[in-house]
Amino acid sequence: MSKRSFGYLMLLMILVLLTSCNPSQSRESIRVESDMTIAYSDMYPITGKHHTLSLKLVEGSYSEDWSPGPFMGRNWKGEFRLILEDESGHALSSLNLNEYFLEELIFNDLFEIQFDDYNGDQAIDFTIGQYSTSNGNVYRLFTLTADDKIQELEIDNNQELIASGGDRYSIKLKKLDSRSFQTTHYNNAAGIEIEVTYTWDGKKFIRN
């Protein structure tokens, strides 16, 4: 082998090594072979019951991408379920979260579910969200019923709540009173913060 050919070969090997070590490159995804818990809550301090509420990836993939962007870091994609379990680990209720969002679900961090009672019925409610834009995230509102079921709370006209601030995947909504809450997000076109109030009418939240 000539010195020139050897030099080209060495240069090629260095470039390959540099490319493989570049942390900004996306790695191939890893298929998930068992449930992965993305969020976990001990419900006893909240409801007085020895239950746990978890969000689990039950089928899908895990990958990492360290290039700048909204999903920089660790990413879990696939089928997610909210699962309420008793102290023995027996599932009391399960909800397929994918059915409540139009886009593919992606979580790129572990998080804590935020709880409150937003309609004054003494049942615990909570939000689960997804990234929407740099101006806000989109959330769905759920509740735990007295008979230990996970259900979505109805919101008139549009089930999605758009809000900025707080955690991307679960936020505590700003309560105005025992039956009303308010969301805030930035409107690029108008150049202002938009505040939206929702009030419970006994069956669903009405946007005011």
PyMOL commands that set and color helices and strands:
alter all, ss='L'
color gray80, all
select helices_A, chain A and resi 3-20+44-47+97-100
alter helices_A, ss='H'
color red, helices_A
select strands_A, chain A and resi 30-31+36-42+52-65+73-85+91-96+106-107+115-116+125-133+136-144+150-152+161-163+174-177+180-187+192-200+205-207
alter strands_A, ss='S'
color yellow, strands_A
deselect
rebuild
show_as cartoon
